[in-house]
Amino acid sequence: SPSIDNWAHIGGAVAGVGMAMTFGPKLYLIGLPGGGRIIADKPSVRLPPYLETIPSKVGKRLKRGRRRMQVQRYQSELSATPWRK
């Protein structure tokens, strides 16, 4: 029904705005002692450290799996003797 689709889009937009305000970047200009300035991100809510390390852990496992697949491509599990006599 068209009204359900509209309400779903409105709800998604409201939830997206809330998530962006809570977890999105909060960029600030910070002055350096030498006179320069840098942009720094200070989020309102920070994820726990164990959640922040998930992307690097997954990347390492994917690399390890790719290496195994490359090695196993050249190894055969067939016996050296023929099946029939």
Solvent accessible surface area in square Angstrom, and as a share of the most:
residue,aa,sasa,rsa
1,S,93,0.60
2,P,110,0.69
3,S,64,0.42
4,I,118,0.60
5,D,79,0.41
6,N,89,0.46
7,W,179,0.63
8,A,68,0.52
9,H,137,0.61
10,I,89,0.45
11,G,39,0.37
12,G,46,0.44
13,A,61,0.47
14,V,102,0.58
15,A,60,0.46
16,G,39,0.38
17,V,88,0.51
18,G,34,0.33
19,M,113,0.50
20,A,63,0.48
21,M,130,0.58
22,T,50,0.29
23,F,89,0.37
24,G,12,0.12
25,P,97,0.61
26,K,59,0.25
27,L,115,0.57
28,Y,110,0.42
29,L,111,0.55
30,I,62,0.31
31,G,56,0.53
32,L,79,0.39
33,P,144,0.91
34,G,83,0.80
35,G,67,0.64
36,G,34,0.33
37,R,170,0.62
38,I,85,0.43
39,I,120,0.61
40,A,25,0.19
41,D,79,0.41
42,K,111,0.47
43,P,50,0.31
44,S,73,0.47
45,V,70,0.40
46,R,173,0.63
47,L,86,0.43
48,P,52,0.32
49,P,102,0.64
50,Y,146,0.56
51,L,69,0.34
52,E,74,0.33
53,T,57,0.33
54,I,79,0.40
55,P,97,0.61
56,S,65,0.42
57,K,114,0.48
58,V,76,0.44
59,G,28,0.27
60,K,131,0.55
61,R,170,0.62
62,L,104,0.52
63,K,118,0.50
64,R,110,0.40
65,G,27,0.26
66,R,133,0.48
67,R,145,0.53
68,R,142,0.52
69,M,131,0.59
70,Q,92,0.41
71,V,84,0.48
72,Q,110,0.49
73,R,162,0.59
74,Y,174,0.66
75,Q,116,0.51
76,S,84,0.54
77,E,180,0.81
78,L,127,0.63
79,S,72,0.46
80,A,111,0.86
81,T,95,0.55
82,P,112,0.71
83,W,209,0.73
84,R,211,0.77
85,K,252,1.07
